Amino acid sequence: MKERKRVSLWELYLTKEISIEFKACLYFFAFLFYYCMYRVIGGVYDASILHMTELILACYIIGYIQVYLLWNFDEADKLGGKEILGIALCTAVYTAISWLFNWFDKNIIATALFAAYILLVYFCVYLVYKYKRIIDDKKLNEDLKLFQTRHKSE
């Protein structure tokens, strides 16, 4: 079997789709936590299936926007102007959707805190990706050194 040297278009597409799937799930669970805490603090111990459906759909749509239109900003090497613009834009969209679909009962304080929470989540995800790349680079360098050592001794 002949080994291919280049990544195919299908593999590039699949990598982006997996990234979107991961982001949608990650952000959904982070935002669902906030939503559930809001409900519990308000004395309500169940969550609206309709709100959860709206939330997961919003996470998927914004995931596609992040990856295909906004430079995949949460996976950036550094937070520059365009990354901050992407974070602000997505935060504004999530906040507007939460207000439009009444996730927090049109409570201005809860909605403003949700926006702040989204900003915190984006920053944490950025840090996770940044440190994951650092660890992956170390592992790749170790693997390369091991490979070079094996081939020098042959």
Secondary structure, DSSP 8 states (H G I E B T S, - for coil): -----S--HHHHHHHHHHHHHHHHHHHHHHHHHHHHHHHHHTT-----HHHHHHHHHHHHHHHHHHHHTSTTGGG-SS--HHHHHHHHHHHHHHHHHHHHTTTTTT-HHHHHHHHHHHHHHHHHHHHHHHHHHHHHHHHHHHHHHHHHHHHHH-
